[in-house]
Amino acid sequence: MAKLNVEIIHPQNAEVNLILSQMERKYAHRKLTSETIDEMEREAARLIRRLITTKVTFVK
């Protein structure tokens, strides 16, 4: 029976730290309101999701 094998490759800590430091610089001049925090959380989640790699292979 054939099946698909899924491998999820997580990003390196250095890549995540780079994104977080870029965001800290981007939002450094803004006041820390609940709207700003929500925006930062959404952007961080979106950028980190883009770093996650999925590899799917067909196995006989």
PDB file of N, H, CA, C and O in Angstrom:
ATOM      1  N   MET A   1       0.843  -1.182   0.000  1.00  0.00           N
ATOM      2  CA  MET A   1       0.000   0.000   0.000  1.00  0.00           C
ATOM      3  C   MET A   1       0.892   1.251   0.000  1.00  0.00           C
ATOM      4  O   MET A   1       1.850   1.332   0.769  1.00  0.00           O
ATOM      5  N   ALA A   2       0.584   2.197  -0.840  1.00  0.00           N
ATOM      6  H   ALA A   2      -0.194   2.131  -1.465  1.00  0.00           H
ATOM      7  CA  ALA A   2       1.356   3.436  -0.939  1.00  0.00           C
ATOM      8  C   ALA A   2       0.835   4.453   0.073  1.00  0.00           C
ATOM      9  O   ALA A   2      -0.342   4.457   0.432  1.00  0.00           O
ATOM     10  N   LYS A   3       1.751   5.317   0.523  1.00  0.00           N
ATOM     11  H   LYS A   3       2.708   5.313   0.232  1.00  0.00           H
ATOM     12  CA  LYS A   3       1.343   6.365   1.452  1.00  0.00           C
ATOM     13  C   LYS A   3       2.258   7.566   1.288  1.00  0.00           C
ATOM     14  O   LYS A   3       3.294   7.491   0.626  1.00  0.00           O
ATOM     15  N   LEU A   4       1.865   8.658   1.892  1.00  0.00           N
ATOM     16  H   LEU A   4       1.024   8.718   2.429  1.00  0.00           H
ATOM     17  CA  LEU A   4       2.666   9.878   1.884  1.00  0.00           C
ATOM     18  C   LEU A   4       3.391   9.998   3.212  1.00  0.00           C
ATOM     19  O   LEU A   4       2.823   9.737   4.272  1.00  0.00           O
ATOM     20  N   ASN A   5       4.639  10.392   3.139  1.00  0.00           N
ATOM     21  H   ASN A   5       5.100  10.605   2.277  1.00  0.00           H
ATOM     22  CA  ASN A   5       5.440  10.636   4.328  1.00  0.00           C
ATOM     23  C   ASN A   5       5.623  12.153   4.452  1.00  0.00           C
ATOM     24  O   ASN A   5       6.096  12.801   3.518  1.00  0.00           O
ATOM     25  N   VAL A   6       5.248  12.715   5.604  1.00  0.00           N
ATOM     26  H   VAL A   6       4.864  12.189   6.363  1.00  0.00           H
ATOM     27  CA  VAL A   6       5.336  14.160   5.820  1.00  0.00           C
ATOM     28  C   VAL A   6       6.412  14.441   6.861  1.00  0.00           C
ATOM     29  O   VAL A   6       6.412  13.867   7.950  1.00  0.00           O
ATOM     30  N   GLU A   7       7.325  15.335   6.503  1.00  0.00           N
ATOM     31  H   GLU A   7       7.325  15.801   5.618  1.00  0.00           H
ATOM     32  CA  GLU A   7       8.390  15.756   7.417  1.00  0.00           C
ATOM     33  C   GLU A   7       8.292  17.268   7.594  1.00  0.00           C
ATOM     34  O   GLU A   7       8.298  18.019   6.618  1.00  0.00           O
ATOM     35  N   ILE A   8       8.201  17.703   8.838  1.00  0.00           N
ATOM     36  H   ILE A   8       8.196  17.093   9.630  1.00  0.00           H
ATOM     37  CA  ILE A   8       8.125  19.130   9.141  1.00  0.00           C
ATOM     38  C   ILE A   8       9.477  19.567   9.679  1.00  0.00           C
ATOM     39  O   ILE A   8       9.958  19.045  10.685  1.00  0.00           O
ATOM     40  N   ILE A   9      10.085  20.533   8.998  1.00  0.00           N
ATOM     41  H   ILE A   9       9.694  20.957   8.181  1.00  0.00           H
ATOM     42  CA  ILE A   9      11.420  21.018   9.362  1.00  0.00           C
ATOM     43  C   ILE A   9      11.259  22.371  10.045  1.00  0.00           C
ATOM     44  O   ILE A   9      10.837  23.347   9.424  1.00  0.00           O
ATOM     45  N   HIS A  10      11.596  22.416  11.319  1.00  0.00           N
ATOM     46  H   HIS A  10      11.938  21.623  11.823  1.00  0.00           H
ATOM     47  CA  HIS A  10      11.442  23.633  12.102  1.00  0.00           C
ATOM     48  C   HIS A  10      12.591  24.600  11.827  1.00  0.00           C
ATOM     49  O   HIS A  10      13.696  24.173  11.492  1.00  0.00           O
ATOM     50  N   PRO A  11      12.333  25.901  11.968  1.00  0.00           N
ATOM     51  CA  PRO A  11      13.401  26.880  11.728  1.00  0.00           C
ATOM     52  C   PRO A  11      14.454  26.837  12.834  1.00  0.00           C
ATOM     53  O   PRO A  11      14.193  26.390  13.951  1.00  0.00           O
ATOM     54  N   GLN A  12      15.625  27.304  12.498  1.00  0.00           N
ATOM     55  H   GLN A  12      15.837  27.667  11.591  1.00  0.00           H
ATOM     56  CA  GLN A  12      16.714  27.407  13.465  1.00  0.00           C
ATOM     57  C   GLN A  12      16.426  28.570  14.418  1.00  0.00           C
ATOM     58  O   GLN A  12      15.762  29.535  14.041  1.00  0.00           O
ATOM     59  N   ASN A  13      16.922  28.475  15.644  1.00  0.00           N
ATOM     60  H   ASN A  13      17.462  27.691  15.951  1.00  0.00           H
ATOM     61  CA  ASN A  13      16.728  29.547  16.620  1.00  0.00           C
ATOM     62  C   ASN A  13      17.284  30.873  16.116  1.00  0.00           C
ATOM     63  O   ASN A  13      16.713  31.928  16.393  1.00  0.00           O
ATOM     64  N   ALA A  14      18.379  30.832  15.390  1.00  0.00           N
ATOM     65  H   ALA A  14      18.844  29.976  15.166  1.00  0.00           H
ATOM     66  CA  ALA A  14      18.992  32.063  14.879  1.00  0.00           C
ATOM     67  C   ALA A  14      18.043  32.772  13.906  1.00  0.00           C
ATOM     68  O   ALA A  14      17.963  34.000  13.901  1.00  0.00           O
ATOM     69  N   GLU A  15      17.331  32.005  13.091  1.00  0.00           N
ATOM     70  H   GLU A  15      17.396  31.008  13.095  1.00  0.00           H
ATOM     71  CA  GLU A  15      16.378  32.604  12.146  1.00  0.00           C
ATOM     72  C   GLU A  15      15.220  33.270  12.890  1.00  0.00           C
ATOM     73  O   GLU A  15      14.795  34.369  12.534  1.00  0.00           O
ATOM     74  N   VAL A  16      14.719  32.605  13.913  1.00  0.00           N
ATOM     75  H   VAL A  16      15.064  31.712  14.203  1.00  0.00           H
ATOM     76  CA  VAL A  16      13.622  33.168  14.707  1.00  0.00           C
ATOM     77  C   VAL A  16      14.096  34.412  15.445  1.00  0.00           C
ATOM     78  O   VAL A  16      13.387  35.417  15.483  1.00  0.00           O
ATOM     79  N   ASN A  17      15.287  34.353  16.032  1.00  0.00           N
ATOM     80  H   ASN A  17      15.863  33.536  16.001  1.00  0.00           H
ATOM     81  CA  ASN A  17      15.827  35.512  16.747  1.00  0.00           C
ATOM     82  C   ASN A  17      16.035  36.698  15.815  1.00  0.00           C
ATOM     83  O   ASN A  17      15.834  37.843  16.222  1.00  0.00           O
ATOM     84  N   LEU A  18      16.432  36.445  14.578  1.00  0.00           N
ATOM     85  H   LEU A  18      16.595  35.515  14.247  1.00  0.00           H
ATOM     86  CA  LEU A  18      16.602  37.515  13.595  1.00  0.00           C
ATOM     87  C   LEU A  18      15.271  38.212  13.323  1.00  0.00           C
ATOM     88  O   LEU A  18      15.206  39.440  13.277  1.00  0.00           O
ATOM     89  N   ILE A  19      14.222  37.432  13.144  1.00  0.00           N
ATOM     90  H   ILE A  19      14.275  36.434  13.181  1.00  0.00           H
ATOM     91  CA  ILE A  19      12.894  38.012  12.905  1.00  0.00           C
ATOM     92  C   ILE A  19      12.452  38.847  14.104  1.00  0.00           C
ATOM     93  O   ILE A  19      11.939  39.954  13.939  1.00  0.00           O
ATOM     94  N   LEU A  20      12.649  38.316  15.307  1.00  0.00           N
ATOM     95  H   LEU A  20      13.065  37.417  15.441  1.00  0.00           H
ATOM     96  CA  LEU A  20      12.235  39.043  16.502  1.00  0.00           C
ATOM     97  C   LEU A  20      13.017  40.337  16.674  1.00  0.00           C
ATOM     98  O   LEU A  20      12.447  41.351  17.076  1.00  0.00           O
ATOM     99  N   SER A  21      14.307  40.319  16.377  1.00  0.00           N
ATOM    100  H   SER A  21      14.770  39.495  16.050  1.00  0.00           H
ATOM    101  CA  SER A  21      15.098  41.551  16.498  1.00  0.00           C
ATOM    102  C   SER A  21      14.686  42.582  15.453  1.00  0.00           C
ATOM    103  O   SER A  21      14.680  43.780  15.736  1.00  0.00           O
ATOM    104  N   GLN A  22      14.341  42.132  14.250  1.00  0.00           N
ATOM    105  H   GLN A  22      14.345  41.159  14.019  1.00  0.00           H
ATOM    106  CA  GLN A  22      13.850  43.056  13.220  1.00  0.00           C
ATOM    107  C   GLN A  22      12.529  43.685  13.649  1.00  0.00           C
ATOM    108  O   GLN A  22      12.301  44.875  13.432  1.00  0.00           O
ATOM    109  N   MET A  23      11.673  42.890  14.253  1.00  0.00           N
ATOM    110  H   MET A  23      11.858  41.923  14.429  1.00  0.00           H
ATOM    111  CA  MET A  23      10.395  43.419  14.719  1.00  0.00           C
ATOM    112  C   MET A  23      10.584  44.392  15.879  1.00  0.00           C
ATOM    113  O   MET A  23       9.876  45.395  15.967  1.00  0.00           O
ATOM    114  N   GLU A  24      11.524  44.106  16.758  1.00  0.00           N
ATOM    115  H   GLU A  24      12.099  43.291  16.686  1.00  0.00           H
ATOM    116  CA  GLU A  24      11.798  45.025  17.866  1.00  0.00           C
ATOM    117  C   GLU A  24      12.228  46.390  17.341  1.00  0.00           C
ATOM    118  O   GLU A  24      11.799  47.423  17.856  1.00  0.00           O
ATOM    119  N   ARG A  25      13.079  46.389  16.311  1.00  0.00           N
ATOM    120  H   ARG A  25      13.427  45.550  15.893  1.00  0.00           H
ATOM    121  CA  ARG A  25      13.508  47.663  15.715  1.00  0.00           C
ATOM    122  C   ARG A  25      12.329  48.358  15.033  1.00  0.00           C
ATOM    123  O   ARG A  25      12.187  49.577  15.131  1.00  0.00           O
ATOM    124  N   LYS A  26      11.492  47.597  14.349  1.00  0.00           N
ATOM    125  H   LYS A  26      11.607  46.607  14.270  1.00  0.00           H
ATOM    126  CA  LYS A  26      10.356  48.173  13.622  1.00  0.00           C
ATOM    127  C   LYS A  26       9.363  48.841  14.571  1.00  0.00           C
ATOM    128  O   LYS A  26       8.849  49.919  14.274  1.00  0.00           O
ATOM    129  N   TYR A  27       9.097  48.211  15.699  1.00  0.00           N
ATOM    130  H   TYR A  27       9.515  47.335  15.941  1.00  0.00           H
ATOM    131  CA  TYR A  27       8.079  48.709  16.615  1.00  0.00           C
ATOM    132  C   TYR A  27       8.657  49.508  17.778  1.00  0.00           C
ATOM    133  O   TYR A  27       7.914  49.862  18.692  1.00  0.00           O
ATOM    134  N   ALA A  28       9.930  49.798  17.778  1.00  0.00           N
ATOM    135  H   ALA A  28      10.534  49.510  17.035  1.00  0.00           H
ATOM    136  CA  ALA A  28      10.570  50.490  18.902  1.00  0.00           C
ATOM    137  C   ALA A  28      10.004  51.894  19.113  1.00  0.00           C
ATOM    138  O   ALA A  28       9.904  52.347  20.254  1.00  0.00           O
ATOM    139  N   HIS A  29       9.638  52.577  18.058  1.00  0.00           N
ATOM    140  H   HIS A  29       9.719  52.210  17.131  1.00  0.00           H
ATOM    141  CA  HIS A  29       9.174  53.959  18.167  1.00  0.00           C
ATOM    142  C   HIS A  29       7.679  54.074  18.463  1.00  0.00           C
ATOM    143  O   HIS A  29       7.185  55.175  18.708  1.00  0.00           O
ATOM    144  N   ARG A  30       6.957  52.961  18.445  1.00  0.00           N
ATOM    145  H   ARG A  30       7.359  52.067  18.246  1.00  0.00           H
ATOM    146  CA  ARG A  30       5.507  52.993  18.653  1.00  0.00           C
ATOM    147  C   ARG A  30       5.140  52.768  20.110  1.00  0.00           C
ATOM    148  O   ARG A  30       5.838  52.068  20.844  1.00  0.00           O
ATOM    149  N   LYS A  31       4.028  53.374  20.515  1.00  0.00           N
ATOM    150  H   LYS A  31       3.461  53.942  19.919  1.00  0.00           H
ATOM    151  CA  LYS A  31       3.540  53.160  21.876  1.00  0.00           C
ATOM    152  C   LYS A  31       3.021  51.744  22.007  1.00  0.00           C
ATOM    153  O   LYS A  31       2.487  51.180  21.052  1.00  0.00           O
ATOM    154  N   LEU A  32       3.174  51.176  23.174  1.00  0.00           N
ATOM    155  H   LEU A  32       3.608  51.635  23.949  1.00  0.00           H
ATOM    156  CA  LEU A  32       2.786  49.798  23.426  1.00  0.00           C
ATOM    157  C   LEU A  32       1.308  49.746  23.853  1.00  0.00           C
ATOM    158  O   LEU A  32       0.991  49.710  25.042  1.00  0.00           O
ATOM    159  N   THR A  33       0.424  49.743  22.860  1.00  0.00           N
ATOM    160  H   THR A  33       0.682  49.773  21.894  1.00  0.00           H
ATOM    161  CA  THR A  33      -1.010  49.646  23.111  1.00  0.00           C
ATOM    162  C   THR A  33      -1.468  48.225  22.803  1.00  0.00           C
ATOM    163  O   THR A  33      -0.709  47.434  22.244  1.00  0.00           O
ATOM    164  N   SER A  34      -2.682  47.907  23.159  1.00  0.00           N
ATOM    165  H   SER A  34      -3.299  48.550  23.613  1.00  0.00           H
ATOM    166  CA  SER A  34      -3.196  46.565  22.884  1.00  0.00           C
ATOM    167  C   SER A  34      -3.283  46.309  21.380  1.00  0.00           C
ATOM    168  O   SER A  34      -3.087  45.179  20.932  1.00  0.00           O
ATOM    169  N   GLU A  35      -3.575  47.343  20.603  1.00  0.00           N
ATOM    170  H   GLU A  35      -3.735  48.261  20.967  1.00  0.00           H
ATOM    171  CA  GLU A  35      -3.622  47.192  19.143  1.00  0.00           C
ATOM    172  C   GLU A  35      -2.238  46.896  18.579  1.00  0.00           C
ATOM    173  O   GLU A  35      -2.089  46.056  17.692  1.00  0.00           O
ATOM    174  N   THR A  36      -1.228  47.588  19.094  1.00  0.00           N
ATOM    175  H   THR A  36      -1.349  48.270  19.815  1.00  0.00           H
ATOM    176  CA  THR A  36       0.142  47.359  18.637  1.00  0.00           C
ATOM    177  C   THR A  36       0.599  45.952  19.009  1.00  0.00           C
ATOM    178  O   THR A  36       1.245  45.274  18.209  1.00  0.00           O
ATOM    179  N   ILE A  37       0.268  45.519  20.207  1.00  0.00           N
ATOM    180  H   ILE A  37      -0.257  46.069  20.857  1.00  0.00           H
ATOM    181  CA  ILE A  37       0.647  44.167  20.639  1.00  0.00           C
ATOM    182  C   ILE A  37      -0.017  43.124  19.753  1.00  0.00           C
ATOM    183  O   ILE A  37       0.632  42.163  19.338  1.00  0.00           O
ATOM    184  N   ASP A  38      -1.299  43.299  19.460  1.00  0.00           N
ATOM    185  H   ASP A  38      -1.826  44.080  19.797  1.00  0.00           H
ATOM    186  CA  ASP A  38      -2.005  42.364  18.573  1.00  0.00           C
ATOM    187  C   ASP A  38      -1.352  42.316  17.194  1.00  0.00           C
ATOM    188  O   ASP A  38      -1.172  41.241  16.622  1.00  0.00           O
ATOM    189  N   GLU A  39      -1.001  43.484  16.665  1.00  0.00           N
ATOM    190  H   GLU A  39      -1.148  44.357  17.130  1.00  0.00           H
ATOM    191  CA  GLU A  39      -0.356  43.551  15.353  1.00  0.00           C
ATOM    192  C   GLU A  39       1.003  42.849  15.368  1.00  0.00           C
ATOM    193  O   GLU A  39       1.345  42.127  14.432  1.00  0.00           O
ATOM    194  N   MET A  40       1.771  43.065  16.433  1.00  0.00           N
ATOM    195  H   MET A  40       1.492  43.651  17.194  1.00  0.00           H
ATOM    196  CA  MET A  40       3.082  42.423  16.550  1.00  0.00           C
ATOM    197  C   MET A  40       2.947  40.907  16.638  1.00  0.00           C
ATOM    198  O   MET A  40       3.718  40.178  16.015  1.00  0.00           O
ATOM    199  N   GLU A  41       1.978  40.433  17.404  1.00  0.00           N
ATOM    200  H   GLU A  41       1.352  41.025  17.911  1.00  0.00           H
ATOM    201  CA  GLU A  41       1.770  38.991  17.540  1.00  0.00           C
ATOM    202  C   GLU A  41       1.387  38.358  16.207  1.00  0.00           C
ATOM    203  O   GLU A  41       1.905  37.300  15.849  1.00  0.00           O
ATOM    204  N   ARG A  42       0.481  39.001  15.474  1.00  0.00           N
ATOM    205  H   ARG A  42       0.060  39.860  15.766  1.00  0.00           H
ATOM    206  CA  ARG A  42       0.068  38.473  14.167  1.00  0.00           C
ATOM    207  C   ARG A  42       1.238  38.451  13.189  1.00  0.00           C
ATOM    208  O   ARG A  42       1.439  37.472  12.470  1.00  0.00           O
ATOM    209  N   GLU A  43       2.008  39.537  13.169  1.00  0.00           N
ATOM    210  H   GLU A  43       1.844  40.333  13.753  1.00  0.00           H
ATOM    211  CA  GLU A  43       3.141  39.605  12.243  1.00  0.00           C
ATOM    212  C   GLU A  43       4.208  38.573  12.593  1.00  0.00           C
ATOM    213  O   GLU A  43       4.759  37.929  11.700  1.00  0.00           O
ATOM    214  N   ALA A  44       4.503  38.408  13.875  1.00  0.00           N
ATOM    215  H   ALA A  44       4.055  38.931  14.600  1.00  0.00           H
ATOM    216  CA  ALA A  44       5.505  37.416  14.294  1.00  0.00           C
ATOM    217  C   ALA A  44       5.048  36.012  13.915  1.00  0.00           C
ATOM    218  O   ALA A  44       5.838  35.221  13.401  1.00  0.00           O
ATOM    219  N   ALA A  45       3.790  35.700  14.164  1.00  0.00           N
ATOM    220  H   ALA A  45       3.148  36.342  14.582  1.00  0.00           H
ATOM    221  CA  ALA A  45       3.272  34.371  13.818  1.00  0.00           C
ATOM    222  C   ALA A  45       3.352  34.132  12.314  1.00  0.00           C
ATOM    223  O   ALA A  45       3.734  33.047  11.875  1.00  0.00           O
ATOM    224  N   ARG A  46       2.996  35.138  11.528  1.00  0.00           N
ATOM    225  H   ARG A  46       2.686  36.020  11.884  1.00  0.00           H
ATOM    226  CA  ARG A  46       3.037  35.009  10.063  1.00  0.00           C
ATOM    227  C   ARG A  46       4.463  34.790   9.569  1.00  0.00           C
ATOM    228  O   ARG A  46       4.710  33.916   8.739  1.00  0.00           O
ATOM    229  N   LEU A  47       5.393  35.579  10.079  1.00  0.00           N
ATOM    230  H   LEU A  47       5.193  36.289  10.754  1.00  0.00           H
ATOM    231  CA  LEU A  47       6.784  35.468   9.623  1.00  0.00           C
ATOM    232  C   LEU A  47       7.422  34.149  10.049  1.00  0.00           C
ATOM    233  O   LEU A  47       8.184  33.553   9.288  1.00  0.00           O
ATOM    234  N   ILE A  48       7.120  33.698  11.242  1.00  0.00           N
ATOM    235  H   ILE A  48       6.501  34.182  11.860  1.00  0.00           H
ATOM    236  CA  ILE A  48       7.700  32.439  11.712  1.00  0.00           C
ATOM    237  C   ILE A  48       7.085  31.261  10.981  1.00  0.00           C
ATOM    238  O   ILE A  48       7.783  30.291  10.686  1.00  0.00           O
ATOM    239  N   ARG A  49       5.783  31.322  10.680  1.00  0.00           N
ATOM    240  H   ARG A  49       5.216  32.111  10.920  1.00  0.00           H
ATOM    241  CA  ARG A  49       5.157  30.259   9.875  1.00  0.00           C
ATOM    242  C   ARG A  49       5.825  30.127   8.514  1.00  0.00           C
ATOM    243  O   ARG A  49       5.937  29.022   7.982  1.00  0.00           O
ATOM    244  N   ARG A  50       6.268  31.237   7.952  1.00  0.00           N
ATOM    245  H   ARG A  50       6.177  32.134   8.385  1.00  0.00           H
ATOM    246  CA  ARG A  50       6.932  31.196   6.644  1.00  0.00           C
ATOM    247  C   ARG A  50       8.276  30.479   6.702  1.00  0.00           C
ATOM    248  O   ARG A  50       8.766  30.003   5.678  1.00  0.00           O
ATOM    249  N   LEU A  51       8.879  30.396   7.893  1.00  0.00           N
ATOM    250  H   LEU A  51       8.481  30.783   8.725  1.00  0.00           H
ATOM    251  CA  LEU A  51      10.173  29.727   8.048  1.00  0.00           C
ATOM    252  C   LEU A  51      10.039  28.201   8.134  1.00  0.00           C
ATOM    253  O   LEU A  51      11.002  27.473   7.890  1.00  0.00           O
ATOM    254  N   ILE A  52       8.844  27.726   8.482  1.00  0.00           N
ATOM    255  H   ILE A  52       8.062  28.317   8.680  1.00  0.00           H
ATOM    256  CA  ILE A  52       8.632  26.294   8.656  1.00  0.00           C
ATOM    257  C   ILE A  52       8.525  25.643   7.283  1.00  0.00           C
ATOM    258  O   ILE A  52       7.747  26.083   6.437  1.00  0.00           O
ATOM    259  N   THR A  53       9.314  24.589   7.068  1.00  0.00           N
ATOM    260  H   THR A  53       9.946  24.232   7.755  1.00  0.00           H
ATOM    261  CA  THR A  53       9.350  23.891   5.788  1.00  0.00           C
ATOM    262  C   THR A  53       8.681  22.521   5.952  1.00  0.00           C
ATOM    263  O   THR A  53       8.916  21.813   6.931  1.00  0.00           O
ATOM    264  N   THR A  54       7.850  22.168   4.980  1.00  0.00           N
ATOM    265  H   THR A  54       7.659  22.743   4.185  1.00  0.00           H
ATOM    266  CA  THR A  54       7.193  20.867   4.987  1.00  0.00           C
ATOM    267  C   THR A  54       7.685  20.089   3.764  1.00  0.00           C
ATOM    268  O   THR A  54       7.651  20.586   2.638  1.00  0.00           O
ATOM    269  N   LYS A  55       8.137  18.874   4.009  1.00  0.00           N
ATOM    270  H   LYS A  55       8.165  18.471   4.923  1.00  0.00           H
ATOM    271  CA  LYS A  55       8.621  18.008   2.936  1.00  0.00           C
ATOM    272  C   LYS A  55       7.712  16.782   2.874  1.00  0.00           C
ATOM    273  O   LYS A  55       7.595  16.040   3.849  1.00  0.00           O
ATOM    274  N   VAL A  56       7.076  16.577   1.736  1.00  0.00           N
ATOM    275  H   VAL A  56       7.171  17.181   0.944  1.00  0.00           H
ATOM    276  CA  VAL A  56       6.180  15.447   1.542  1.00  0.00           C
ATOM    277  C   VAL A  56       6.760  14.535   0.473  1.00  0.00           C
ATOM    278  O   VAL A  56       7.090  14.984  -0.624  1.00  0.00           O
ATOM    279  N   THR A  57       6.884  13.254   0.798  1.00  0.00           N
ATOM    280  H   THR A  57       6.616  12.889   1.689  1.00  0.00           H
ATOM    281  CA  THR A  57       7.398  12.281  -0.157  1.00  0.00           C
ATOM    282  C   THR A  57       6.426  11.107  -0.287  1.00  0.00           C
ATOM    283  O   THR A  57       5.715  10.770   0.660  1.00  0.00           O
ATOM    284  N   PHE A  58       6.405  10.510  -1.435  1.00  0.00           N
ATOM    285  H   PHE A  58       6.983  10.784  -2.204  1.00  0.00           H
ATOM    286  CA  PHE A  58       5.544   9.369  -1.727  1.00  0.00           C
ATOM    287  C   PHE A  58       6.324   8.105  -1.438  1.00  0.00           C
ATOM    288  O   PHE A  58       7.431   7.927  -1.945  1.00  0.00           O
ATOM    289  N   VAL A  59       5.753   7.223  -0.625  1.00  0.00           N
ATOM    290  H   VAL A  59       4.854   7.368  -0.213  1.00  0.00           H
ATOM    291  CA  VAL A  59       6.412   5.985  -0.231  1.00  0.00           C
ATOM    292  C   VAL A  59       5.574   4.818  -0.730  1.00  0.00           C
ATOM    293  O   VAL A  59       4.372   4.752  -0.473  1.00  0.00           O
ATOM    294  N   LYS A  60       6.217   3.895  -1.447  1.00  0.00           N
ATOM    295  H   LYS A  60       7.194   3.948  -1.655  1.00  0.00           H
ATOM    296  CA  LYS A  60       5.490   2.708  -1.951  1.00  0.00           C
ATOM    297  C   LYS A  60       5.427   1.629  -0.903  1.00  0.00           C
ATOM    298  O   LYS A  60       4.858   0.565  -1.147  1.00  0.00           O
TER     299      LYS A  60
END
